[in-house]
């Protein structure tokens, strides 16, 4: 099985003649600090291993040859099952998770859910209702927060529920930032804005390909941004239940989401003219607030 120059068992694939996302470069482009340098080396290594895996799975779902994506994703799932069965994984990126799985007692479910999210992406390009989109976020985003709580050894049912809300908010905000890219990319062609909301605000899909957002689209994205921020903020009390490095890491994710929402507001809810990514200085200010003050 191959993608471009890639065969299962090799290092990293090269779909469409170009290398997969470089993890270091990709981390620097996220809304939130993935593995900040102030964290202890052990925690950073665990978080980077997980991030490499998540990026690898996403790249298979987005960048591999369309007719091989599902087979490749199935192979990743099989490799995760091999890892948890005590056998040697085939993929280097899965082998890189072995230490994290053992030392952090990391369950397999969130790792497998990230693969399933990308399988869904091969079949579903539109979401009729907001509830349908929330179901997708349960696979594509919430597992990441659950993994982080296991890495910092603070995974309890109550914290996992709050983490899910943070991650759903983060995923929604990322979708709103990338409206133009998701729609325009011929390999994706996805619209995450719920169809019922497009109709409610009088927005047609062809408006997503315009050079600038229409007043109707701006109104829709203002509504969706507020809704995403409400999800993020409803989970933010998680920060106050944590101490030490765990609190610092999770507050960084909350800060990144709030900075992303602020950037969407700052650009007038127009992600077509440019992708509204927050500056590092804006994230840093929001991070300090989320860490020190009551986060709710």
C-alpha positions in Angstrom: 0.0 0.0 0.0 1.5 3.3 -1.0 0.9 7.0 -1.2 3.3 8.7 -3.6 6.7 7.5 -2.5 5.3 6.2 0.8 4.7 2.6 1.7 3.4 1.3 5.1 6.5 0.8 7.2 8.5 3.7 5.8 9.1 6.9 7.7 6.7 9.6 6.6 4.7 9.6 3.4 5.1 12.0 0.5 1.6 12.5 -1.0 1.3 14.4 -4.2 5.1 14.6 -4.5 5.5 16.7 -1.4 6.4 15.8 2.2 3.8 15.6 4.9 3.3 18.4 7.4 6.5 19.0 9.4 5.4 18.8 13.0 7.6 21.6 14.3 6.3 24.0 11.6 2.7 22.9 12.1 2.8 23.4 15.8 3.9 27.0 15.4 0.9 27.6 13.2 -1.7 26.4 15.7 -4.0 28.7 17.6 -2.7 27.4 20.9 0.7 26.3 22.3 0.9 22.6 21.7 4.0 21.8 23.8 5.3 25.0 25.3 9.0 25.2 26.2 8.3 25.9 29.8 6.9 22.4 30.4 9.2 19.7 31.7 10.9 17.7 29.0 9.0 14.5 29.7 5.6 16.2 29.3 6.7 18.0 26.1 8.0 14.8 24.6 4.6 13.1 25.3 2.7 16.0 23.9 4.8 16.2 20.8 4.5 12.4 20.2 0.7 12.7 20.4 0.7 15.8 18.1 2.9 14.0 15.5 0.4 11.2 15.5 -2.6 13.5 15.2 -1.0 15.5 12.4 0.0 12.3 10.6 -3.6 11.0 10.7 -5.0 14.3 9.5 -2.5 14.4 6.7 -3.5 10.9 5.5 -7.1 12.1 5.6 -6.4 15.3 3.6 -3.3 14.8 1.5 -3.0 11.2 0.5 -4.3 10.0 -2.8 -8.1 10.0 -2.5 -8.5 6.4 -3.5 -6.1 5.1 -0.8 -7.0 7.3 2.2 -9.5 4.9 3.8 -7.1 1.9 3.4 -4.3 3.9 4.9 -6.4 5.1 7.8 -7.5 1.5 8.4 -3.8 0.5 8.6 -3.2 3.2 11.3 -6.1 1.7 13.3 -4.7 -1.7 12.9 -1.3 -0.5 14.0 -2.9 1.1 17.2 -4.5 -2.3 17.9 -1.1 -3.9 17.4 0.5 -1.5 19.9 -2.1 -2.2 22.6 -1.9 -5.9 22.0 1.8 -5.8 22.9 3.1 -6.3 19.3 5.5 -4.1 17.4 3.7 -1.3 15.4 4.6 -1.0 11.8 4.4 2.8 11.5 7.1 4.9 13.1 4.6 7.5 14.3 2.7 4.8 16.2 5.9 3.3 17.6 6.6 6.8 18.8 3.5 6.6 21.0 4.6 3.5 22.9 6.3 5.3 25.8 3.4 7.7 26.2 0.9 4.9 26.2 2.8 3.0 28.9 3.9 5.9 31.1 0.6 7.8 30.9 -1.8 4.8 30.9 -3.2 6.2 27.8 -6.4 4.4 26.5 -6.7 3.4 22.9 -10.1 4.9 22.3 -9.1 8.6 21.8 -6.3 7.5 19.4 -8.7 5.4 17.4 -11.4 8.2 17.4 -8.9 10.6 15.6 -8.6 8.0 12.9 -12.4 7.6 12.7 -12.8 11.3 12.3 -10.7 11.2 9.2 -12.6 8.3 7.8 -15.8 10.3 8.3 -14.2 13.2 6.4 -13.9 10.8 3.4 -17.7 10.3 3.4 -19.2 13.5 4.8 -18.6 17.0 3.4 -21.7 18.7 4.8 -23.5 18.8 8.2 -27.2 19.5 8.2 -27.5 20.5 11.9 -25.2 21.9 14.6 -25.8 18.7 16.5 -24.4 16.7 13.6 -21.3 18.9 13.7 -21.0 18.3 17.5 -21.0 14.6 16.9 -18.1 15.0 14.5 -16.2 17.1 17.1 -16.6 14.2 19.5 -14.3 12.3 17.1 -12.1 15.0 15.7 -11.4 17.2 18.6 -12.5 15.9 22.0 -10.1 13.0 22.0 -7.1 15.4 22.0 -8.1 17.0 25.3 -8.7 13.6 26.8 -5.2 12.5 25.8 -3.7 15.6 27.4 -5.5 15.0 30.7 -4.1 11.5 30.7 -0.6 12.9 29.9 -0.8 15.2 32.9 -2.4 12.5 35.1 -5.6 14.4 35.8 -8.2 12.4 33.9 -11.4 12.2 35.9 -15.0 11.9 34.5 -15.7 15.5 35.5 -12.6 16.9 34.0 -13.0 14.9 30.8 -16.5 16.4 30.3 -15.1 19.9 30.7 -12.3 19.2 28.4 -14.7 18.0 25.7 -16.4 21.4 25.8 -13.0 23.2 25.4 -12.0 21.0 22.5 -15.3 21.4 20.8 -15.1 25.1 21.0 -11.5 25.0 19.7 -12.5 22.8 16.8 -15.5 25.1 15.9 -13.3 28.2 15.9 -10.8 26.5 13.6 -13.5 25.6 11.2 -14.7 29.2 11.1 -11.2 30.4 10.5 -10.7 28.0 7.6 -14.1 28.4 5.9 -12.6 29.5 2.6 -9.7 27.0 2.6 -12.0 24.0 3.4 -14.5 25.0 0.7 -12.0 25.9 -2.0 -9.6 22.9 -1.7 -10.6 20.4 -4.4 -9.2 17.6 -2.2 -11.5 18.6 0.6 -14.5 20.7 -0.6 -16.0 20.6 2.9 -18.5 23.0 4.5 -18.6 22.7 8.2 -21.1 25.6 8.6 -24.3 23.7 9.4 -26.7 23.7 6.4 -29.6 24.8 8.5 -27.6 27.9 9.6 -26.7 28.8 6.1 -30.4 28.8 5.2 -31.3 30.7 8.3 -28.9 33.5 7.5 -29.6 33.5 3.8 -26.1 32.4 2.8 -25.4 30.3 -0.3 -22.3 28.1 -0.6 -21.0 30.0 -3.6 -20.5 33.0 -1.2 -17.8 31.0 0.5 -15.6 31.3 -2.7 -15.9 35.1 -2.9 -13.0 37.5 -2.3 -14.7 38.9 0.8 -17.5 37.9 3.1 -21.0 39.2 2.4 -22.9 40.9 5.2 -25.0 37.7 5.5 -21.9 35.5 5.9 -20.4 37.9 8.4 -23.6 37.8 10.5 -23.6 34.0 10.3 -19.9 33.8 11.4 -20.5 36.2 14.2 -23.3 33.9 15.5 -21.1 30.8 15.1 -18.1 32.4 16.8 -20.2 33.4 19.8 -21.6 29.9 19.9 -18.1 28.3 19.8 -16.8 30.7 22.4 -19.7 29.7 24.7 -18.7 26.1 24.4 -15.1 27.0 25.1 -16.0 29.1 28.1 -18.3 26.5 29.6 -15.3 24.2 29.8 -12.8 26.7 31.0 -13.5 26.0 34.7 -11.4 22.9 34.1 -8.4 25.1 34.5 -9.2 25.9 38.1 -9.3 22.2 39.0 -5.8 21.7 37.9 -2.4 22.6 39.4 1.1 22.9 38.2 2.0 21.9 34.7 -1.4 20.6 33.9 -3.0 23.9 34.6 -0.4 25.7 32.5 -0.9 23.4 29.5 -4.7 23.4 29.5 -5.0 27.2 30.1 -2.9 27.6 27.0 -5.5 25.8 25.0 -8.3 28.0 26.5 -6.2 31.1 25.7 -5.7 30.1 22.1 -9.4 29.6 21.6 -10.2 33.0 23.1 -7.5 34.7 21.0 -8.9 33.0 17.9 -12.4 34.3 18.6 -11.0 37.7 19.2 -9.2 37.6 15.9 -12.4 36.6 14.1 -14.1 39.6 15.7 -11.1 41.9 14.8 -11.4 41.0 11.1 -15.1 41.7 11.0 -15.9 38.0 10.7 -14.4 37.8 7.3 -12.2 34.7 6.9 -12.3 35.0 3.1 -10.1 38.1 2.8 -7.4 36.4 5.0 -7.2 33.6 7.5 -7.7 35.2 10.9 -5.0 33.6 12.9 -4.2 35.3 16.3 -0.8 36.8 16.9 1.5 35.1 19.5 1.3 38.2 21.6 -2.5 38.0 21.7 -2.3 34.3 22.7 0.2 35.1 25.4 -2.0 37.8 27.0 -5.0 35.5 26.9 -2.9 32.7 28.4 -1.8 34.8 31.3 -5.5 35.7 32.0 -6.6 32.1 31.7 -3.9 30.8 34.0 -4.0 33.4 36.8 -7.6 34.5 36.9 -10.9 32.6 37.4 -11.2 31.0 34.0 -15.0 30.6 33.6 
